[in-house]
Amino acid sequence: MTITAVAGLALSAGAVAAAGPWDSGQRKAERAWAASQDRSGAHHGDPSRDVPAPAPSAAGVLTVLGAPVPPPPESGLADALDPLLRDPALGTLHTASVIDTATGTQVYGKGDAQAMIPASTIKIATSVAALHALGPDHRIATTVTASPDGRKTVLVGGGDPTLDRDALASLADDTARALRDRGVGETQLAYDVSLYSGPELHPISPNANISPVTPLMIEEGRLDNSRSGPALRSADPARDAARAFAQLLRERGIKEKGDPVAGKGPDDAEPVARALSAPLSALVERTLTHSDNDLAEALARQTALASDEPASFEGAGKAVGSRLKKLQLPLSGARFSDGSGLDRDNRMSAALLAGLLARAADPARPELRPVLTGLPVAGFSGTLKSRYTDDSPGTGMVRAKTGTLTGVNTLAGTVVDADGRLLSFAFLTSGTTGPDAAQSALDRLASTIANCGCEPSAGRPGHT
């Protein structure tokens, strides 16, 4: 059940924060991983070669992050980005926002206040809201309760979709021990899913991209041992988890009276076992790196519970919006119909997305930093692993969350530009006719920021 977090976050000497760790602009962990895979950037190496291709190098950045460099003028960014935004691959409507995170100032915008379908980039909002509500150290508990006489035992779902078979076995160990201590060899097993309310099925379900949304499941209801991406899903993850738990109890000498049934424990039931998820910081990183829909919906419901809202799609949406309002972000037109971005009723503006990332970079808000460290790294990890070429200026430099629905392609993240500023950006499109061409166009926009000092064509005083 342990989830490995991306290590570290490098901060500049000034007010700018940058996700790390960095080594001359190159993340050490990602470079080592790429080398071990005999690959460089987004392409597998030629199998006929005797030695692996070296990982691509990215330009040094931290040496200048603290330098007193003025923010890029909007006219300079416009010179660089306007022609790229006219690419037909970006569809019939496209919006953009770029923010200098050191000052919080928007330095480029095109339709940035217009609410658009964000697709999976909404997971940035879900993650920020969860961290704001609960903090990075929060863990989700799955518990087992038993009546004083041990004759009724209940597996209680707490909303952790990452609960795995090892953790379930540990719960069974502790439960069997507690029951044996009471002289009990047989119990009636139930499972409690009352923490959530409203429909379990996402509007697009049944679908390989998401399981029924329930507070009790093992390994996200996946039936193929995968950890990310589309997969065959359980139709009833809670019941399957309870049946697996019952089998584990039998292996430990505890018999059950019939099949597990849904229900709550008696009022006098006492906790006998508990399993904790990884810290919320690690859950957020996994959500963003792998665009994990099940985990995103769980984070949204945890936010609802912490905000005294019903743990439902509707309650979670209200809670996320309320948390972002407290962060003084531009919410005009925003709508949070789910936590994952699979619902086409969601709406966010480019200014809101870029603003969320700027908040996460604020040194005054270290609790939000996992939003930056969880972003996929261009050419190396997560959903950006295969989207950047070895020689792209964005490879290893761009960190961004992707979003893809039919006719909708989005990209939002951070990048250090050629002058050493950490910029957050968001590009949203609709009416695209092909995802590959649209994604390539979005990647060019982000790479252009990475390679840009972006002074206007007339030059900037004092800039060389």
C-alpha positions in Angstrom: 0.0 0.0 0.0 3.0 2.3 0.3 3.2 4.9 -2.4 6.5 6.4 -3.1 6.5 10.2 -3.2 8.6 12.2 -5.6 11.4 13.5 -3.4 12.1 17.0 -2.6 11.4 20.5 -3.8 14.1 23.0 -4.6 13.3 26.6 -3.6 15.1 29.7 -5.0 16.9 32.1 -2.7 14.1 34.6 -3.5 10.4 34.2 -3.5 10.3 31.7 -6.4 9.6 28.0 -5.8 10.5 25.3 -8.3 9.6 21.6 -8.2 12.6 19.3 -7.9 15.0 17.8 -7.2 17.1 19.4 -9.9 20.7 18.8 -11.1 21.6 21.4 -13.6 18.0 21.6 -14.6 17.6 17.8 -14.8 15.7 15.8 -12.2 18.2 13.3 -10.8 15.6 10.6 -10.2 14.1 10.8 -13.6 17.5 10.9 -15.3 18.6 7.8 -13.5 15.4 6.0 -14.3 15.6 6.9 -18.0 19.2 5.6 -18.1 18.2 2.3 -16.4 15.5 1.8 -19.0 17.9 2.1 -21.9 16.0 5.0 -23.3 16.3 8.7 -23.7 13.4 11.1 -23.6 10.2 9.8 -25.2 11.7 7.1 -27.5 13.0 3.6 -26.8 16.6 3.2 -27.8 17.7 1.1 -30.8 18.0 -2.5 -29.6 21.0 -3.1 -31.9 23.1 -0.6 -29.9 25.6 -1.9 -27.4 25.1 0.9 -24.9 22.1 2.9 -23.8 21.6 6.3 -25.2 22.3 9.0 -22.7 19.4 10.8 -21.0 18.8 14.3 -22.5 20.3 17.2 -20.7 18.3 20.2 -19.7 19.8 23.7 -19.2 20.8 24.9 -15.8 18.1 26.8 -14.0 18.7 27.2 -10.3 21.8 29.3 -10.8 19.6 32.2 -11.9 16.3 31.5 -10.1 17.2 34.0 -7.4 18.5 36.7 -9.7 16.6 40.0 -9.9 15.1 39.5 -13.3 12.0 41.4 -14.2 8.9 39.4 -15.3 8.6 38.8 -19.0 6.5 41.5 -20.7 3.2 40.3 -22.2 4.3 41.6 -25.6 7.3 39.4 -25.6 5.4 36.3 -24.8 2.8 37.3 -27.4 5.5 37.4 -30.0 6.4 33.8 -29.1 3.0 32.2 -28.4 0.5 34.0 -30.6 1.6 32.3 -33.8 1.5 28.9 -32.2 -2.0 29.5 -30.9 -3.2 29.9 -34.4 -2.3 26.3 -35.2 -5.5 24.7 -36.6 -4.7 21.6 -34.6 -5.8 23.5 -31.5 -9.4 23.4 -32.6 -12.1 26.0 -32.9 -11.6 27.6 -29.4 -8.5 27.9 -27.4 -7.5 29.9 -24.3 -4.3 30.5 -22.5 -2.8 32.0 -19.3 0.8 32.3 -18.2 1.6 33.6 -14.7 4.9 34.7 -13.2 4.8 32.7 -9.9 7.2 35.1 -8.1 4.7 37.9 -8.3 1.4 36.2 -9.1 1.1 38.4 -12.1 -0.4 37.1 -15.3 2.1 37.9 -18.0 0.2 36.4 -21.0 -3.5 35.7 -21.6 -5.8 34.8 -24.4 -9.4 34.3 -23.4 -8.1 33.4 -20.0 -11.3 34.2 -18.2 -13.5 32.0 -20.4 -14.8 28.8 -18.7 -13.8 25.7 -20.7 -14.0 21.9 -20.3 -10.8 21.2 -18.4 -10.8 17.4 -18.8 -8.2 15.8 -16.5 -6.5 19.1 -15.6 -9.4 19.5 -13.1 -7.4 17.1 -11.0 -5.1 20.1 -10.1 -8.1 21.8 -8.5 -9.2 18.6 -6.8 -5.7 18.1 -5.4 -5.3 21.7 -4.2 -8.7 21.6 -2.5 -7.8 18.3 -0.7 -4.5 19.6 0.5 -6.0 22.8 1.7 -8.8 21.0 3.6 -6.7 18.2 5.1 -3.0 18.9 4.9 -0.3 16.8 3.3 0.1 14.4 6.2 -3.5 13.2 6.3 -4.0 9.5 5.9 -7.2 7.7 5.0 -8.2 4.9 7.4 -9.9 1.6 6.7 -11.1 0.0 9.9 -12.5 -3.2 11.3 -15.0 -3.1 14.2 -16.4 -6.0 16.2 -19.1 -6.4 18.8 -18.0 -7.0 22.4 -18.8 -10.7 22.0 -17.1 -10.8 18.6 -20.1 -12.4 17.0 -20.4 -9.5 14.5 -17.5 -8.0 12.6 -17.6 -5.1 10.1 -15.1 -4.0 7.5 -15.6 -0.2 7.3 -14.6 1.7 4.2 -12.9 5.0 4.8 -12.5 6.0 1.2 -9.0 4.7 0.4 -9.1 3.3 -3.2 -5.4 2.3 -2.9 -6.0 -0.3 -0.2 -4.2 -3.4 -1.5 -4.2 -7.1 -0.6 -1.2 -6.8 1.7 -2.9 -4.2 3.8 -6.1 -6.3 3.7 -4.1 -9.2 5.0 -2.7 -7.1 7.8 -6.2 -6.2 8.8 -7.1 -9.8 8.8 -4.2 -10.7 11.0 -5.2 -8.1 13.6 -8.9 -9.0 13.4 -8.3 -12.7 13.8 -6.0 -12.1 16.7 -8.6 -9.9 18.5 -11.4 -12.4 17.9 -9.3 -15.3 19.1 -8.5 -13.3 22.3 -12.2 -13.2 22.9 -12.5 -16.9 22.4 -14.4 -16.5 19.1 -13.9 -18.8 16.1 -16.9 -17.8 14.0 -18.3 -14.4 13.2 -20.9 -12.7 11.0 -19.1 -10.4 8.6 -20.6 -7.2 7.2 -19.1 -4.3 5.2 -20.0 -0.7 5.7 -20.1 1.7 2.8 -22.2 4.4 4.4 -19.5 7.0 4.3 -20.5 8.0 0.8 -23.9 9.1 -0.4 -25.4 9.6 -3.8 -24.9 7.5 -6.9 -21.9 5.2 -7.0 -21.6 5.2 -10.8 -19.9 8.1 -12.6 -22.1 9.5 -15.4 -19.8 7.8 -18.0 -19.9 4.5 -16.2 -19.6 1.6 -16.7 -16.2 2.5 -18.1 -12.6 1.1 -18.0 -11.3 4.4 -16.8 -13.1 4.4 -13.5 -14.6 2.0 -11.0 -17.9 2.6 -9.1 -17.1 5.3 -6.5 -17.4 3.6 -3.2 -15.5 4.1 0.1 -14.4 0.4 0.2 -12.4 -1.3 -2.5 -9.0 -3.0 -3.0 -6.6 -1.8 -5.7 -9.1 0.6 -7.2 -11.4 -2.3 -8.2 -8.9 -3.3 -10.9 -9.1 -6.9 -12.0 -5.9 -7.1 -14.0 -3.2 -6.2 -11.4 -2.5 -2.9 -13.2 -1.8 0.4 -11.3 -2.8 3.0 -13.9 -4.6 3.5 -17.1 -7.8 1.8 -18.4 -8.6 -1.7 -16.9 -11.3 -4.2 -16.4 -13.2 -3.1 -13.3 -15.2 -4.8 -10.6 -18.9 -4.1 -10.8 -19.2 -4.2 -7.0 -15.7 -3.3 -5.5 -17.0 -3.2 -1.9 -18.5 -6.6 -2.0 -15.4 -8.0 -3.7 -13.2 -6.5 -1.0 -15.4 -8.0 1.8 -15.3 -11.4 0.2 -11.5 -11.2 -0.1 -11.4 -10.2 3.6 -13.6 -13.1 4.5 -11.3 -15.5 2.7 -8.3 -14.1 4.6 -10.1 -14.6 7.9 -10.9 -18.2 7.0 -7.2 -18.8 6.3 -6.5 -17.5 9.8 -9.0 -19.8 11.4 -12.0 -17.5 11.7 -15.2 -18.9 10.0 -18.1 -16.7 8.7 -21.8 -17.1 9.1 -22.8 -16.9 5.5 -21.6 -14.4 2.9 -20.6 -10.9 3.8 -23.6 -8.4 3.7 -23.7 -4.6 3.5 -24.5 -3.0 6.8 -23.3 -1.1 9.8 -21.9 -2.5 13.0 -23.8 -2.5 16.3 -23.7 0.7 18.4 -21.4 -0.9 20.9 -18.9 -2.2 18.3 -15.2 -1.4 19.0 -12.3 -1.0 16.5 -10.0 -4.0 16.4 -7.9 -3.3 13.3 -6.9 -0.3 11.1 -5.0 0.2 7.9 -3.8 3.7 6.8 -3.2 5.0 3.3 0.0 6.7 2.3 0.0 10.4 3.2 -2.2 12.7 1.2 0.9 14.3 -0.3 1.8 10.9 -1.9 -1.8 10.3 -3.0 -1.9 13.7 -4.7 1.3 13.0 -6.5 0.0 9.6 -7.7 -3.2 11.3 -8.8 -1.5 13.8 -11.0 1.4 11.8 -12.3 -0.8 8.9 -13.6 -4.1 10.9 -14.0 -5.7 8.5 -11.5 -9.4 8.9 -11.8 -10.4 6.7 -8.9 -8.0 8.4 -6.5 -9.1 11.9 -7.7 -12.8 11.0 -6.9 -11.6 9.8 -3.5 -9.7 13.1 -2.8 -12.8 15.1 -3.8 -14.9 13.1 -1.3 -12.3 13.5 1.5 -12.5 17.2 0.8 -16.3 17.1 1.2 -16.1 15.2 4.5 -13.6 17.7 5.8 -15.9 20.5 4.7 -19.1 19.1 6.2 -20.6 18.4 2.8 -22.2 15.1 1.7 -19.5 12.7 0.3 -21.2 12.6 -3.1 -20.5 14.0 -6.6 -22.5 17.1 -5.8 -21.2 17.6 -2.3 -17.6 17.1 -3.4 -18.0 19.7 -6.1 -19.4 22.3 -3.6 -16.5 21.5 -1.2 -13.8 21.9 -3.9 -15.3 25.2 -5.0 -15.5 26.5 -1.5 -11.8 25.6 -0.8 -10.6 27.4 -3.9 -12.7 30.4 -3.0 -10.8 30.6 0.3 -7.6 30.8 -1.8 -8.9 33.9 -3.6 -8.8 32.3 -7.0 -10.8 33.5 -10.0 -13.9 31.1 -10.0 -16.1 32.9 -12.5 -17.9 30.3 -14.5 -16.2 27.4 -12.7 -18.1 24.2 -12.2 -16.9 21.0 -10.5 -19.2 18.1 -11.5 -16.6 15.5 -10.5 -13.1 15.3 -9.2 -11.5 13.4 -12.1 -12.4 15.5 -15.2 -14.3 12.7 -16.9 -17.5 14.7 -16.8 -18.0 17.1 -19.7 -20.1 19.4 -17.4 -16.9 20.6 -15.6 -15.8 24.1 -16.4 -12.5 26.0 -15.5 -10.7 28.9 -17.0 -7.1 29.1 -18.0 -6.6 31.8 -15.4 -7.9 29.6 -12.7 -5.7 26.6 -13.7 -2.6 28.7 -13.9 -3.5 30.5 -10.7 -3.8 27.2 -8.8 -0.3 26.3 -9.9 1.0 29.7 -8.8 -0.6 29.2 -5.4 1.1 25.8 -5.1 4.5 27.5 -5.9 3.9 30.2 -3.2 6.5 29.8 -0.4 3.8 30.8 2.1 1.8 27.7 1.2 4.2 24.7 1.5 1.2 22.4 2.1 0.3 22.7 -1.5 3.7 21.8 -2.9 2.8 18.1 -3.7 0.7 19.6 -6.6 4.0 20.7 -8.2 6.0 17.6 -7.4 3.3 15.3 -8.7 3.1 16.9 -12.2 4.4 14.6 -14.9 7.8 15.5 -16.3 8.1 16.0 -20.0 9.7 13.0 -21.7 10.2 11.1 -18.5 7.1 10.3 -16.3 3.4 9.7 -16.2 1.2 11.0 -19.0 4.1 13.1 -20.4 6.5 10.2 -20.7 6.1 9.7 -24.4 5.0 13.2 -25.5 8.3 15.0 -25.8 11.2 14.2 -28.1 14.8 14.0 -26.9 15.8 17.3 -28.5 12.8 19.3 -27.4 13.6 22.3 -25.2 10.8 21.2 -23.0 12.1 17.7 -22.2 12.9 17.4 -18.6 11.9 21.1 -18.1 8.1 21.2 -18.6 6.1 19.7 -15.8 2.4 19.5 -16.6 -1.0 17.8 -16.2 -2.6 16.6 -19.4 -6.3 16.5 -20.2 -8.0 14.6 -23.1 -11.6 14.0 -23.9 -13.1 13.7 -27.4 -12.6 17.1 -29.1 -11.0 18.5 -25.9 -7.2 18.8 -25.2 -5.7 20.7 -22.3 -2.3 21.2 -20.7 -1.5 23.0 -17.4 1.8 23.1 -15.5 5.0 24.9 -14.7 8.3 25.6 -16.5 11.4 27.6 -15.8 12.1 30.0 -18.7 15.4 31.0 -20.2 15.7 33.9 -17.7 15.3 31.6 -14.8 11.7 32.5 -13.8 9.2 29.8 -12.7 6.1 30.4 -14.8 2.8 28.5 -14.5 0.7 28.1 -17.6 -2.6 26.7 -18.8 -3.8 26.0 -22.3 -7.3 24.8 -23.0 -8.8 23.8 -26.3 -12.1 22.5 -27.7 -13.2 21.5 -31.2 -10.0 19.6 -31.9 -10.3 16.9 -34.5 -7.4 14.7 -33.5 -5.7 14.2 -30.2 -2.2 13.6 -31.5 -2.0 16.8 -33.5 -3.6 18.8 -30.6 -1.2 17.3 -28.0 1.8 18.1 -30.2 0.7 21.7 -30.6 0.2 22.1 -26.8 3.6 20.6 -26.2 5.1 23.1 -28.6 3.5 26.0 -26.6 5.0 24.7 -23.3 8.4 24.1 -24.9 8.4 27.6 -26.3 8.0 29.1 -22.8 10.9 26.9 -21.6 13.1 28.2 -24.3 12.1 31.8 -24.2 13.6 34.9 -22.5 10.6 36.5 -24.2 11.7 40.1 -24.5 9.6 42.0 -27.1 11.1 42.3 -30.5 12.3 45.8 -29.6 14.4 44.4 -26.8 14.2 45.0 -23.0 16.4 47.6 -21.3 19.3 45.9 -19.5 18.6 42.5 -21.0 21.2 40.7 -23.0 
